[in-house]
Amino acid sequence: MSVIEKISLGLVLLFLAVAVVRLFSAPLKLALRLAVNAALGFGAMWLLNLTTAVTGLSLGLNLFNGLVVGILGIPGFLLLVLVKWVVT
């Protein structure tokens, strides 16, 4: 393989890599935002569970609650607390 062929192959691979990154950047940003919000939601639920003795409220740390808080954010957390408070 000559030098010109190697350079042209490298440029084609670089073009394909840039195209793939640009194609998947929006879904990756959305997935990363959802993961960060879910992690913050788990932290908020954990802090709520630490105050159970004082408040009498606790939420389970499960995937459903994490996704609700991850998608809806703070209103989702407040919704889960309200539902728990009304049910008990």
PDB file with one MODEL, atoms N, CA, C and O in Angstrom:
MODEL        1
ATOM      1  N   MET A   1       0.847  -1.161   0.000  1.00  0.00           N
ATOM      2  CA  MET A   1       0.000   0.000   0.000  1.00  0.00           C
ATOM      3  C   MET A   1       0.903   1.239   0.000  1.00  0.00           C
ATOM      4  O   MET A   1       1.814   1.359   0.819  1.00  0.00           O
ATOM      5  N   SER A   2       0.639   2.125  -0.906  1.00  0.00           N
ATOM      6  CA  SER A   2       1.483   3.311  -1.018  1.00  0.00           C
ATOM      7  C   SER A   2       1.062   4.373  -0.005  1.00  0.00           C
ATOM      8  O   SER A   2       0.038   4.241   0.666  1.00  0.00           O
ATOM      9  N   VAL A   3       1.844   5.393   0.089  1.00  0.00           N
ATOM     10  CA  VAL A   3       1.601   6.474   1.040  1.00  0.00           C
ATOM     11  C   VAL A   3       0.314   7.210   0.696  1.00  0.00           C
ATOM     12  O   VAL A   3      -0.448   7.573   1.591  1.00  0.00           O
ATOM     13  N   ILE A   4       0.067   7.431  -0.573  1.00  0.00           N
ATOM     14  CA  ILE A   4      -1.142   8.143  -1.006  1.00  0.00           C
ATOM     15  C   ILE A   4      -2.383   7.324  -0.656  1.00  0.00           C
ATOM     16  O   ILE A   4      -3.390   7.888  -0.227  1.00  0.00           O
ATOM     17  N   GLU A   5      -2.328   6.007  -0.830  1.00  0.00           N
ATOM     18  CA  GLU A   5      -3.460   5.152  -0.478  1.00  0.00           C
ATOM     19  C   GLU A   5      -3.708   5.178   1.026  1.00  0.00           C
ATOM     20  O   GLU A   5      -4.860   5.210   1.459  1.00  0.00           O
ATOM     21  N   LYS A   6      -2.659   5.164   1.818  1.00  0.00           N
ATOM     22  CA  LYS A   6      -2.812   5.209   3.274  1.00  0.00           C
ATOM     23  C   LYS A   6      -3.421   6.537   3.723  1.00  0.00           C
ATOM     24  O   LYS A   6      -4.283   6.560   4.602  1.00  0.00           O
ATOM     25  N   ILE A   7      -2.980   7.631   3.129  1.00  0.00           N
ATOM     26  CA  ILE A   7      -3.514   8.947   3.484  1.00  0.00           C
ATOM     27  C   ILE A   7      -4.984   9.048   3.097  1.00  0.00           C
ATOM     28  O   ILE A   7      -5.797   9.553   3.871  1.00  0.00           O
ATOM     29  N   SER A   8      -5.332   8.563   1.888  1.00  0.00           N
ATOM     30  CA  SER A   8      -6.726   8.635   1.455  1.00  0.00           C
ATOM     31  C   SER A   8      -7.611   7.732   2.313  1.00  0.00           C
ATOM     32  O   SER A   8      -8.744   8.101   2.623  1.00  0.00           O
ATOM     33  N   LEU A   9      -7.115   6.561   2.698  1.00  0.00           N
ATOM     34  CA  LEU A   9      -7.875   5.690   3.590  1.00  0.00           C
ATOM     35  C   LEU A   9      -8.070   6.349   4.963  1.00  0.00           C
ATOM     36  O   LEU A   9      -9.147   6.259   5.552  1.00  0.00           O
ATOM     37  N   GLY A  10      -7.035   7.000   5.456  1.00  0.00           N
ATOM     38  CA  GLY A  10      -7.139   7.711   6.731  1.00  0.00           C
ATOM     39  C   GLY A  10      -8.146   8.839   6.674  1.00  0.00           C
ATOM     40  O   GLY A  10      -8.902   9.037   7.626  1.00  0.00           O
ATOM     41  N   LEU A  11      -8.174   9.592   5.568  1.00  0.00           N
ATOM     42  CA  LEU A  11      -9.129  10.682   5.415  1.00  0.00           C
ATOM     43  C   LEU A  11     -10.563  10.163   5.332  1.00  0.00           C
ATOM     44  O   LEU A  11     -11.478  10.755   5.905  1.00  0.00           O
ATOM     45  N   VAL A  12     -10.754   9.054   4.617  1.00  0.00           N
ATOM     46  CA  VAL A  12     -12.092   8.459   4.527  1.00  0.00           C
ATOM     47  C   VAL A  12     -12.552   7.983   5.897  1.00  0.00           C
ATOM     48  O   VAL A  12     -13.705   8.210   6.267  1.00  0.00           O
ATOM     49  N   LEU A  13     -11.678   7.327   6.660  1.00  0.00           N
ATOM     50  CA  LEU A  13     -12.038   6.870   8.001  1.00  0.00           C
ATOM     51  C   LEU A  13     -12.316   8.045   8.933  1.00  0.00           C
ATOM     52  O   LEU A  13     -13.227   7.975   9.759  1.00  0.00           O
ATOM     53  N   LEU A  14     -11.547   9.118   8.813  1.00  0.00           N
ATOM     54  CA  LEU A  14     -11.786  10.307   9.621  1.00  0.00           C
ATOM     55  C   LEU A  14     -13.135  10.923   9.278  1.00  0.00           C
ATOM     56  O   LEU A  14     -13.873  11.336  10.173  1.00  0.00           O
ATOM     57  N   PHE A  15     -13.465  10.990   7.980  1.00  0.00           N
ATOM     58  CA  PHE A  15     -14.762  11.508   7.562  1.00  0.00           C
ATOM     59  C   PHE A  15     -15.892  10.661   8.123  1.00  0.00           C
ATOM     60  O   PHE A  15     -16.877  11.206   8.622  1.00  0.00           O
ATOM     61  N   LEU A  16     -15.771   9.335   8.051  1.00  0.00           N
ATOM     62  CA  LEU A  16     -16.807   8.450   8.586  1.00  0.00           C
ATOM     63  C   LEU A  16     -16.945   8.601  10.102  1.00  0.00           C
ATOM     64  O   LEU A  16     -18.061   8.582  10.620  1.00  0.00           O
ATOM     65  N   ALA A  17     -15.848   8.747  10.808  1.00  0.00           N
ATOM     66  CA  ALA A  17     -15.905   8.912  12.266  1.00  0.00           C
ATOM     67  C   ALA A  17     -16.607  10.212  12.631  1.00  0.00           C
ATOM     68  O   ALA A  17     -17.424  10.231  13.551  1.00  0.00           O
ATOM     69  N   VAL A  18     -16.304  11.294  11.928  1.00  0.00           N
ATOM     70  CA  VAL A  18     -16.958  12.577  12.195  1.00  0.00           C
ATOM     71  C   VAL A  18     -18.448  12.481  11.876  1.00  0.00           C
ATOM     72  O   VAL A  18     -19.272  13.012  12.621  1.00  0.00           O
ATOM     73  N   ALA A  19     -18.800  11.817  10.789  1.00  0.00           N
ATOM     74  CA  ALA A  19     -20.206  11.667  10.413  1.00  0.00           C
ATOM     75  C   ALA A  19     -20.975  10.868  11.466  1.00  0.00           C
ATOM     76  O   ALA A  19     -22.108  11.221  11.796  1.00  0.00           O
ATOM     77  N   VAL A  20     -20.383   9.806  11.994  1.00  0.00           N
ATOM     78  CA  VAL A  20     -21.050   8.996  13.015  1.00  0.00           C
ATOM     79  C   VAL A  20     -21.230   9.787  14.305  1.00  0.00           C
ATOM     80  O   VAL A  20     -22.282   9.705  14.939  1.00  0.00           O
ATOM     81  N   VAL A  21     -20.223  10.546  14.693  1.00  0.00           N
ATOM     82  CA  VAL A  21     -20.323  11.344  15.920  1.00  0.00           C
ATOM     83  C   VAL A  21     -21.406  12.412  15.776  1.00  0.00           C
ATOM     84  O   VAL A  21     -22.185  12.632  16.704  1.00  0.00           O
ATOM     85  N   ARG A  22     -21.460  13.073  14.627  1.00  0.00           N
ATOM     86  CA  ARG A  22     -22.487  14.102  14.416  1.00  0.00           C
ATOM     87  C   ARG A  22     -23.873  13.486  14.335  1.00  0.00           C
ATOM     88  O   ARG A  22     -24.846  14.110  14.757  1.00  0.00           O
ATOM     89  N   LEU A  23     -23.986  12.274  13.802  1.00  0.00           N
ATOM     90  CA  LEU A  23     -25.279  11.618  13.669  1.00  0.00           C
ATOM     91  C   LEU A  23     -25.841  11.231  15.028  1.00  0.00           C
ATOM     92  O   LEU A  23     -27.043  11.365  15.261  1.00  0.00           O
ATOM     93  N   PHE A  24     -24.987  10.751  15.929  1.00  0.00           N
ATOM     94  CA  PHE A  24     -25.451  10.258  17.214  1.00  0.00           C
ATOM     95  C   PHE A  24     -25.268  11.246  18.364  1.00  0.00           C
ATOM     96  O   PHE A  24     -25.476  10.871  19.519  1.00  0.00           O
ATOM     97  N   SER A  25     -24.890  12.484  18.092  1.00  0.00           N
ATOM     98  CA  SER A  25     -24.637  13.412  19.190  1.00  0.00           C
ATOM     99  C   SER A  25     -25.921  13.805  19.908  1.00  0.00           C
ATOM    100  O   SER A  25     -25.916  13.887  21.137  1.00  0.00           O
ATOM    101  N   ALA A  26     -27.014  14.049  19.205  1.00  0.00           N
ATOM    102  CA  ALA A  26     -28.269  14.451  19.852  1.00  0.00           C
ATOM    103  C   ALA A  26     -28.843  13.337  20.724  1.00  0.00           C
ATOM    104  O   ALA A  26     -29.202  13.615  21.868  1.00  0.00           O
ATOM    105  N   PRO A  27     -28.953  12.091  20.253  1.00  0.00           N
ATOM    106  CA  PRO A  27     -29.459  11.039  21.136  1.00  0.00           C
ATOM    107  C   PRO A  27     -28.549  10.779  22.334  1.00  0.00           C
ATOM    108  O   PRO A  27     -29.031  10.456  23.420  1.00  0.00           O
ATOM    109  N   LEU A  28     -27.243  10.917  22.144  1.00  0.00           N
ATOM    110  CA  LEU A  28     -26.333  10.713  23.267  1.00  0.00           C
ATOM    111  C   LEU A  28     -26.480  11.813  24.311  1.00  0.00           C
ATOM    112  O   LEU A  28     -26.401  11.540  25.509  1.00  0.00           O
ATOM    113  N   LYS A  29     -26.695  13.054  23.872  1.00  0.00           N
ATOM    114  CA  LYS A  29     -26.925  14.148  24.816  1.00  0.00           C
ATOM    115  C   LYS A  29     -28.208  13.911  25.612  1.00  0.00           C
ATOM    116  O   LYS A  29     -28.246  14.155  26.818  1.00  0.00           O
ATOM    117  N   LEU A  30     -29.252  13.440  24.942  1.00  0.00           N
ATOM    118  CA  LEU A  30     -30.517  13.159  25.617  1.00  0.00           C
ATOM    119  C   LEU A  30     -30.357  12.029  26.627  1.00  0.00           C
ATOM    120  O   LEU A  30     -30.862  12.119  27.745  1.00  0.00           O
ATOM    121  N   ALA A  31     -29.658  10.971  26.239  1.00  0.00           N
ATOM    122  CA  ALA A  31     -29.440   9.850  27.153  1.00  0.00           C
ATOM    123  C   ALA A  31     -28.581  10.272  28.340  1.00  0.00           C
ATOM    124  O   ALA A  31     -28.835   9.846  29.467  1.00  0.00           O
ATOM    125  N   LEU A  32     -27.577  11.096  28.104  1.00  0.00           N
ATOM    126  CA  LEU A  32     -26.730  11.578  29.195  1.00  0.00           C
ATOM    127  C   LEU A  32     -27.519  12.472  30.145  1.00  0.00           C
ATOM    128  O   LEU A  32     -27.363  12.378  31.363  1.00  0.00           O
ATOM    129  N   ARG A  33     -28.367  13.341  29.591  1.00  0.00           N
ATOM    130  CA  ARG A  33     -29.202  14.209  30.437  1.00  0.00           C
ATOM    131  C   ARG A  33     -30.161  13.378  31.280  1.00  0.00           C
ATOM    132  O   ARG A  33     -30.350  13.671  32.461  1.00  0.00           O
ATOM    133  N   LEU A  34     -30.768  12.354  30.700  1.00  0.00           N
ATOM    134  CA  LEU A  34     -31.669  11.483  31.437  1.00  0.00           C
ATOM    135  C   LEU A  34     -30.926  10.739  32.538  1.00  0.00           C
ATOM    136  O   LEU A  34     -31.456  10.588  33.639  1.00  0.00           O
ATOM    137  N   ALA A  35     -29.722  10.275  32.269  1.00  0.00           N
ATOM    138  CA  ALA A  35     -28.940   9.565  33.279  1.00  0.00           C
ATOM    139  C   ALA A  35     -28.545  10.488  34.426  1.00  0.00           C
ATOM    140  O   ALA A  35     -28.584  10.084  35.588  1.00  0.00           O
ATOM    141  N   VAL A  36     -28.165  11.720  34.111  1.00  0.00           N
ATOM    142  CA  VAL A  36     -27.800  12.673  35.163  1.00  0.00           C
ATOM    143  C   VAL A  36     -29.019  13.016  36.016  1.00  0.00           C
ATOM    144  O   VAL A  36     -28.925  13.062  37.242  1.00  0.00           O
ATOM    145  N   ASN A  37     -30.168  13.259  35.369  1.00  0.00           N
ATOM    146  CA  ASN A  37     -31.384  13.562  36.121  1.00  0.00           C
ATOM    147  C   ASN A  37     -31.812  12.379  36.983  1.00  0.00           C
ATOM    148  O   ASN A  37     -32.268  12.573  38.110  1.00  0.00           O
ATOM    149  N   ALA A  38     -31.673  11.166  36.474  1.00  0.00           N
ATOM    150  CA  ALA A  38     -32.034   9.992  37.263  1.00  0.00           C
ATOM    151  C   ALA A  38     -31.103   9.846  38.466  1.00  0.00           C
ATOM    152  O   ALA A  38     -31.552   9.493  39.556  1.00  0.00           O
ATOM    153  N   ALA A  39     -29.814  10.115  38.274  1.00  0.00           N
ATOM    154  CA  ALA A  39     -28.870  10.039  39.396  1.00  0.00           C
ATOM    155  C   ALA A  39     -29.195  11.094  40.449  1.00  0.00           C
ATOM    156  O   ALA A  39     -29.153  10.806  41.645  1.00  0.00           O
ATOM    157  N   LEU A  40     -29.516  12.307  40.017  1.00  0.00           N
ATOM    158  CA  LEU A  40     -29.911  13.342  40.970  1.00  0.00           C
ATOM    159  C   LEU A  40     -31.215  12.975  41.675  1.00  0.00           C
ATOM    160  O   LEU A  40     -31.392  13.269  42.858  1.00  0.00           O
ATOM    161  N   GLY A  41     -32.117  12.338  40.950  1.00  0.00           N
ATOM    162  CA  GLY A  41     -33.371  11.883  41.556  1.00  0.00           C
ATOM    163  C   GLY A  41     -33.132  10.803  42.602  1.00  0.00           C
ATOM    164  O   GLY A  41     -33.749  10.818  43.667  1.00  0.00           O
ATOM    165  N   PHE A  42     -32.239   9.867  42.302  1.00  0.00           N
ATOM    166  CA  PHE A  42     -31.903   8.849  43.297  1.00  0.00           C
ATOM    167  C   PHE A  42     -31.288   9.487  44.533  1.00  0.00           C
ATOM    168  O   PHE A  42     -31.549   9.056  45.656  1.00  0.00           O
ATOM    169  N   GLY A  43     -30.462  10.524  44.324  1.00  0.00           N
ATOM    170  CA  GLY A  43     -29.877  11.228  45.468  1.00  0.00           C
ATOM    171  C   GLY A  43     -30.945  11.919  46.306  1.00  0.00           C
ATOM    172  O   GLY A  43     -30.888  11.887  47.536  1.00  0.00           O
ATOM    173  N   ALA A  44     -31.918  12.545  45.646  1.00  0.00           N
ATOM    174  CA  ALA A  44     -33.001  13.201  46.376  1.00  0.00           C
ATOM    175  C   ALA A  44     -33.849  12.185  47.140  1.00  0.00           C
ATOM    176  O   ALA A  44     -34.250  12.436  48.277  1.00  0.00           O
ATOM    177  N   MET A  45     -34.120  11.045  46.520  1.00  0.00           N
ATOM    178  CA  MET A  45     -34.902  10.011  47.216  1.00  0.00           C
ATOM    179  C   MET A  45     -34.114   9.440  48.385  1.00  0.00           C
ATOM    180  O   MET A  45     -34.696   9.117  49.421  1.00  0.00           O
ATOM    181  N   TRP A  46     -32.807   9.312  48.237  1.00  0.00           N
ATOM    182  CA  TRP A  46     -31.966   8.817  49.321  1.00  0.00           C
ATOM    183  C   TRP A  46     -31.981   9.799  50.489  1.00  0.00           C
ATOM    184  O   TRP A  46     -32.081   9.394  51.648  1.00  0.00           O
ATOM    185  N   LEU A  47     -31.880  11.097  50.176  1.00  0.00           N
ATOM    186  CA  LEU A  47     -31.950  12.106  51.232  1.00  0.00           C
ATOM    187  C   LEU A  47     -33.314  12.109  51.916  1.00  0.00           C
ATOM    188  O   LEU A  47     -33.397  12.295  53.130  1.00  0.00           O
ATOM    189  N   LEU A  48     -34.383  11.904  51.148  1.00  0.00           N
ATOM    190  CA  LEU A  48     -35.713  11.806  51.747  1.00  0.00           C
ATOM    191  C   LEU A  48     -35.795  10.603  52.674  1.00  0.00           C
ATOM    192  O   LEU A  48     -36.395  10.685  53.745  1.00  0.00           O
ATOM    193  N   ASN A  49     -35.194   9.483  52.269  1.00  0.00           N
ATOM    194  CA  ASN A  49     -35.214   8.294  53.107  1.00  0.00           C
ATOM    195  C   ASN A  49     -34.398   8.485  54.385  1.00  0.00           C
ATOM    196  O   ASN A  49     -34.673   7.834  55.393  1.00  0.00           O
ATOM    197  N   LEU A  50     -33.399   9.368  54.356  1.00  0.00           N
ATOM    198  CA  LEU A  50     -32.640   9.660  55.574  1.00  0.00           C
ATOM    199  C   LEU A  50     -33.486  10.425  56.587  1.00  0.00           C
ATOM    200  O   LEU A  50     -33.254  10.319  57.792  1.00  0.00           O
ATOM    201  N   THR A  51     -34.459  11.190  56.111  1.00  0.00           N
ATOM    202  CA  THR A  51     -35.300  11.990  57.000  1.00  0.00           C
ATOM    203  C   THR A  51     -36.621  11.307  57.328  1.00  0.00           C
ATOM    204  O   THR A  51     -37.559  11.967  57.774  1.00  0.00           O
ATOM    205  N   THR A  52     -36.711  10.016  57.119  1.00  0.00           N
ATOM    206  CA  THR A  52     -37.953   9.288  57.364  1.00  0.00           C
ATOM    207  C   THR A  52     -38.404   9.394  58.813  1.00  0.00           C
ATOM    208  O   THR A  52     -39.603   9.485  59.074  1.00  0.00           O
ATOM    209  N   ALA A  53     -37.481   9.386  59.755  1.00  0.00           N
ATOM    210  CA  ALA A  53     -37.848   9.456  61.169  1.00  0.00           C
ATOM    211  C   ALA A  53     -38.548  10.774  61.488  1.00  0.00           C
ATOM    212  O   ALA A  53     -39.429  10.819  62.345  1.00  0.00           O
ATOM    213  N   VAL A  54     -38.164  11.830  60.810  1.00  0.00           N
ATOM    214  CA  VAL A  54     -38.750  13.147  61.067  1.00  0.00           C
ATOM    215  C   VAL A  54     -40.014  13.365  60.243  1.00  0.00           C
ATOM    216  O   VAL A  54     -41.029  13.817  60.772  1.00  0.00           O
ATOM    217  N   THR A  55     -39.958  13.047  58.956  1.00  0.00           N
ATOM    218  CA  THR A  55     -41.066  13.350  58.059  1.00  0.00           C
ATOM    219  C   THR A  55     -42.103  12.243  57.982  1.00  0.00           C
ATOM    220  O   THR A  55     -43.275  12.512  57.721  1.00  0.00           O
ATOM    221  N   GLY A  56     -41.695  11.018  58.202  1.00  0.00           N
ATOM    222  CA  GLY A  56     -42.614   9.890  58.067  1.00  0.00           C
ATOM    223  C   GLY A  56     -42.805   9.450  56.630  1.00  0.00           C
ATOM    224  O   GLY A  56     -43.598   8.544  56.374  1.00  0.00           O
ATOM    225  N   LEU A  57     -42.109  10.057  55.687  1.00  0.00           N
ATOM    226  CA  LEU A  57     -42.216   9.699  54.277  1.00  0.00           C
ATOM    227  C   LEU A  57     -40.958   8.985  53.818  1.00  0.00           C
ATOM    228  O   LEU A  57     -39.846   9.326  54.221  1.00  0.00           O
ATOM    229  N   SER A  58     -41.152   7.997  52.974  1.00  0.00           N
ATOM    230  CA  SER A  58     -40.012   7.321  52.360  1.00  0.00           C
ATOM    231  C   SER A  58     -40.435   6.852  50.976  1.00  0.00           C
ATOM    232  O   SER A  58     -41.587   6.477  50.757  1.00  0.00           O
ATOM    233  N   LEU A  59     -39.497   6.878  50.056  1.00  0.00           N
ATOM    234  CA  LEU A  59     -39.727   6.392  48.700  1.00  0.00           C
ATOM    235  C   LEU A  59     -38.761   5.263  48.420  1.00  0.00           C
ATOM    236  O   LEU A  59     -37.606   5.304  48.844  1.00  0.00           O
ATOM    237  N   GLY A  60     -39.226   4.262  47.712  1.00  0.00           N
ATOM    238  CA  GLY A  60     -38.361   3.164  47.342  1.00  0.00           C
ATOM    239  C   GLY A  60     -37.369   3.590  46.275  1.00  0.00           C
ATOM    240  O   GLY A  60     -37.708   4.343  45.362  1.00  0.00           O
ATOM    241  N   LEU A  61     -36.162   3.112  46.395  1.00  0.00           N
ATOM    242  CA  LEU A  61     -35.143   3.391  45.386  1.00  0.00           C
ATOM    243  C   LEU A  61     -35.218   2.302  44.324  1.00  0.00           C
ATOM    244  O   LEU A  61     -34.510   1.299  44.403  1.00  0.00           O
ATOM    245  N   ASN A  62     -36.078   2.505  43.334  1.00  0.00           N
ATOM    246  CA  ASN A  62     -36.225   1.513  42.277  1.00  0.00           C
ATOM    247  C   ASN A  62     -36.173   2.192  40.911  1.00  0.00           C
ATOM    248  O   ASN A  62     -36.118   3.419  40.821  1.00  0.00           O
ATOM    249  N   LEU A  63     -36.192   1.404  39.875  1.00  0.00           N
ATOM    250  CA  LEU A  63     -36.030   1.916  38.518  1.00  0.00           C
ATOM    251  C   LEU A  63     -37.196   2.816  38.110  1.00  0.00           C
ATOM    252  O   LEU A  63     -36.983   3.835  37.453  1.00  0.00           O
ATOM    253  N   PHE A  64     -38.416   2.458  38.485  1.00  0.00           N
ATOM    254  CA  PHE A  64     -39.581   3.260  38.115  1.00  0.00           C
ATOM    255  C   PHE A  64     -39.495   4.656  38.713  1.00  0.00           C
ATOM    256  O   PHE A  64     -39.683   5.648  38.009  1.00  0.00           O
ATOM    257  N   ASN A  65     -39.212   4.737  40.003  1.00  0.00           N
ATOM    258  CA  ASN A  65     -39.092   6.044  40.647  1.00  0.00           C
ATOM    259  C   ASN A  65     -37.938   6.844  40.052  1.00  0.00           C
ATOM    260  O   ASN A  65     -38.054   8.055  39.862  1.00  0.00           O
ATOM    261  N   GLY A  66     -36.839   6.179  39.762  1.00  0.00           N
ATOM    262  CA  GLY A  66     -35.702   6.862  39.160  1.00  0.00           C
ATOM    263  C   GLY A  66     -36.027   7.421  37.784  1.00  0.00           C
ATOM    264  O   GLY A  66     -35.610   8.531  37.452  1.00  0.00           O
ATOM    265  N   LEU A  67     -36.770   6.661  36.977  1.00  0.00           N
ATOM    266  CA  LEU A  67     -37.150   7.147  35.655  1.00  0.00           C
ATOM    267  C   LEU A  67     -38.153   8.281  35.731  1.00  0.00           C
ATOM    268  O   LEU A  67     -38.076   9.227  34.946  1.00  0.00           O
ATOM    269  N   VAL A  68     -39.109   8.203  36.677  1.00  0.00           N
ATOM    270  CA  VAL A  68     -40.070   9.295  36.836  1.00  0.00           C
ATOM    271  C   VAL A  68     -39.345  10.582  37.195  1.00  0.00           C
ATOM    272  O   VAL A  68     -39.615  11.636  36.620  1.00  0.00           O
ATOM    273  N   VAL A  69     -38.433  10.494  38.140  1.00  0.00           N
ATOM    274  CA  VAL A  69     -37.683  11.681  38.538  1.00  0.00           C
ATOM    275  C   VAL A  69     -36.722  12.098  37.423  1.00  0.00           C
ATOM    276  O   VAL A  69     -36.504  13.292  37.214  1.00  0.00           O
ATOM    277  N   GLY A  70     -36.148  11.136  36.709  1.00  0.00           N
ATOM    278  CA  GLY A  70     -35.233  11.464  35.618  1.00  0.00           C
ATOM    279  C   GLY A  70     -35.914  12.170  34.470  1.00  0.00           C
ATOM    280  O   GLY A  70     -35.330  13.069  33.865  1.00  0.00           O
ATOM    281  N   ILE A  71     -37.132  11.784  34.157  1.00  0.00           N
ATOM    282  CA  ILE A  71     -37.838  12.393  33.039  1.00  0.00           C
ATOM    283  C   ILE A  71     -38.502  13.703  33.452  1.00  0.00           C
ATOM    284  O   ILE A  71     -38.419  14.697  32.731  1.00  0.00           O
ATOM    285  N   LEU A  72     -39.160  13.706  34.610  1.00  0.00           N
ATOM    286  CA  LEU A  72     -39.915  14.885  35.020  1.00  0.00           C
ATOM    287  C   LEU A  72     -39.128  15.864  35.875  1.00  0.00           C
ATOM    288  O   LEU A  72     -39.516  17.026  35.995  1.00  0.00           O
ATOM    289  N   GLY A  73     -38.031  15.416  36.472  1.00  0.00           N
ATOM    290  CA  GLY A  73     -37.218  16.298  37.304  1.00  0.00           C
ATOM    291  C   GLY A  73     -37.842  16.523  38.678  1.00  0.00           C
ATOM    292  O   GLY A  73     -38.420  15.609  39.265  1.00  0.00           O
ATOM    293  N   ILE A  74     -37.719  17.749  39.183  1.00  0.00           N
ATOM    294  CA  ILE A  74     -38.236  18.085  40.514  1.00  0.00           C
ATOM    295  C   ILE A  74     -39.754  17.900  40.598  1.00  0.00           C
ATOM    296  O   ILE A  74     -40.232  17.394  41.613  1.00  0.00           O
ATOM    297  N   PRO A  75     -40.536  18.285  39.581  1.00  0.00           N
ATOM    298  CA  PRO A  75     -41.981  18.009  39.674  1.00  0.00           C
ATOM    299  C   PRO A  75     -42.288  16.513  39.792  1.00  0.00           C
ATOM    300  O   PRO A  75     -43.250  16.131  40.459  1.00  0.00           O
ATOM    301  N   GLY A  76     -41.492  15.679  39.159  1.00  0.00           N
ATOM    302  CA  GLY A  76     -41.688  14.234  39.290  1.00  0.00           C
ATOM    303  C   GLY A  76     -41.406  13.747  40.698  1.00  0.00           C
ATOM    304  O   GLY A  76     -42.119  12.892  41.223  1.00  0.00           O
ATOM    305  N   PHE A  77     -40.357  14.297  41.313  1.00  0.00           N
ATOM    306  CA  PHE A  77     -40.043  13.944  42.702  1.00  0.00           C
ATOM    307  C   PHE A  77     -41.176  14.371  43.625  1.00  0.00           C
ATOM    308  O   PHE A  77     -41.603  13.611  44.493  1.00  0.00           O
ATOM    309  N   LEU A  78     -41.659  15.595  43.428  1.00  0.00           N
ATOM    310  CA  LEU A  78     -42.768  16.080  44.257  1.00  0.00           C
ATOM    311  C   LEU A  78     -44.037  15.271  44.014  1.00  0.00           C
ATOM    312  O   LEU A  78     -44.810  15.041  44.944  1.00  0.00           O
ATOM    313  N   LEU A  79     -44.256  14.842  42.788  1.00  0.00           N
ATOM    314  CA  LEU A  79     -45.404  13.998  42.470  1.00  0.00           C
ATOM    315  C   LEU A  79     -45.320  12.663  43.205  1.00  0.00           C
ATOM    316  O   LEU A  79     -46.313  12.199  43.764  1.00  0.00           O
ATOM    317  N   LEU A  80     -44.151  12.052  43.208  1.00  0.00           N
ATOM    318  CA  LEU A  80     -43.978  10.775  43.921  1.00  0.00           C
ATOM    319  C   LEU A  80     -44.183  10.948  45.418  1.00  0.00           C
ATOM    320  O   LEU A  80     -44.800  10.098  46.061  1.00  0.00           O
ATOM    321  N   VAL A  81     -43.673  12.038  45.978  1.00  0.00           N
ATOM    322  CA  VAL A  81     -43.862  12.295  47.418  1.00  0.00           C
ATOM    323  C   VAL A  81     -45.336  12.525  47.712  1.00  0.00           C
ATOM    324  O   VAL A  81     -45.850  12.019  48.710  1.00  0.00           O
ATOM    325  N   LEU A  82     -46.026  13.282  46.858  1.00  0.00           N
ATOM    326  CA  LEU A  82     -47.456  13.541  47.056  1.00  0.00           C
ATOM    327  C   LEU A  82     -48.265  12.258  46.971  1.00  0.00           C
ATOM    328  O   LEU A  82     -49.156  12.035  47.791  1.00  0.00           O
ATOM    329  N   VAL A  83     -47.972  11.415  45.997  1.00  0.00           N
ATOM    330  CA  VAL A  83     -48.688  10.142  45.861  1.00  0.00           C
ATOM    331  C   VAL A  83     -48.447   9.264  47.086  1.00  0.00           C
ATOM    332  O   VAL A  83     -49.377   8.647  47.606  1.00  0.00           O
ATOM    333  N   LYS A  84     -47.204   9.210  47.542  1.00  0.00           N
ATOM    334  CA  LYS A  84     -46.885   8.421  48.729  1.00  0.00           C
ATOM    335  C   LYS A  84     -47.617   8.970  49.956  1.00  0.00           C
ATOM    336  O   LYS A  84     -48.117   8.200  50.776  1.00  0.00           O
ATOM    337  N   TRP A  85     -47.681  10.300  50.080  1.00  0.00           N
ATOM    338  CA  TRP A  85     -48.333  10.927  51.228  1.00  0.00           C
ATOM    339  C   TRP A  85     -49.837  10.683  51.200  1.00  0.00           C
ATOM    340  O   TRP A  85     -50.438  10.458  52.251  1.00  0.00           O
ATOM    341  N   VAL A  86     -50.470  10.724  50.001  1.00  0.00           N
ATOM    342  CA  VAL A  86     -51.897  10.513  49.888  1.00  0.00           C
ATOM    343  C   VAL A  86     -52.242   9.043  50.132  1.00  0.00           C
ATOM    344  O   VAL A  86     -53.250   8.743  50.771  1.00  0.00           O
ATOM    345  N   VAL A  87     -51.425   8.140  49.636  1.00  0.00           N
ATOM    346  CA  VAL A  87     -51.719   6.712  49.766  1.00  0.00           C
ATOM    347  C   VAL A  87     -51.583   6.246  51.210  1.00  0.00           C
ATOM    348  O   VAL A  87     -52.367   5.414  51.666  1.00  0.00           O
ATOM    349  N   THR A  88     -50.603   6.768  51.930  1.00  0.00           N
ATOM    350  CA  THR A  88     -50.406   6.305  53.321  1.00  0.00           C
ATOM    351  C   THR A  88     -51.095   7.165  54.324  1.00  0.00           C
ATOM    352  O   THR A  88     -51.017   6.898  55.523  1.00  0.00           O
TER     353      THR A  88
ENDMDL
END
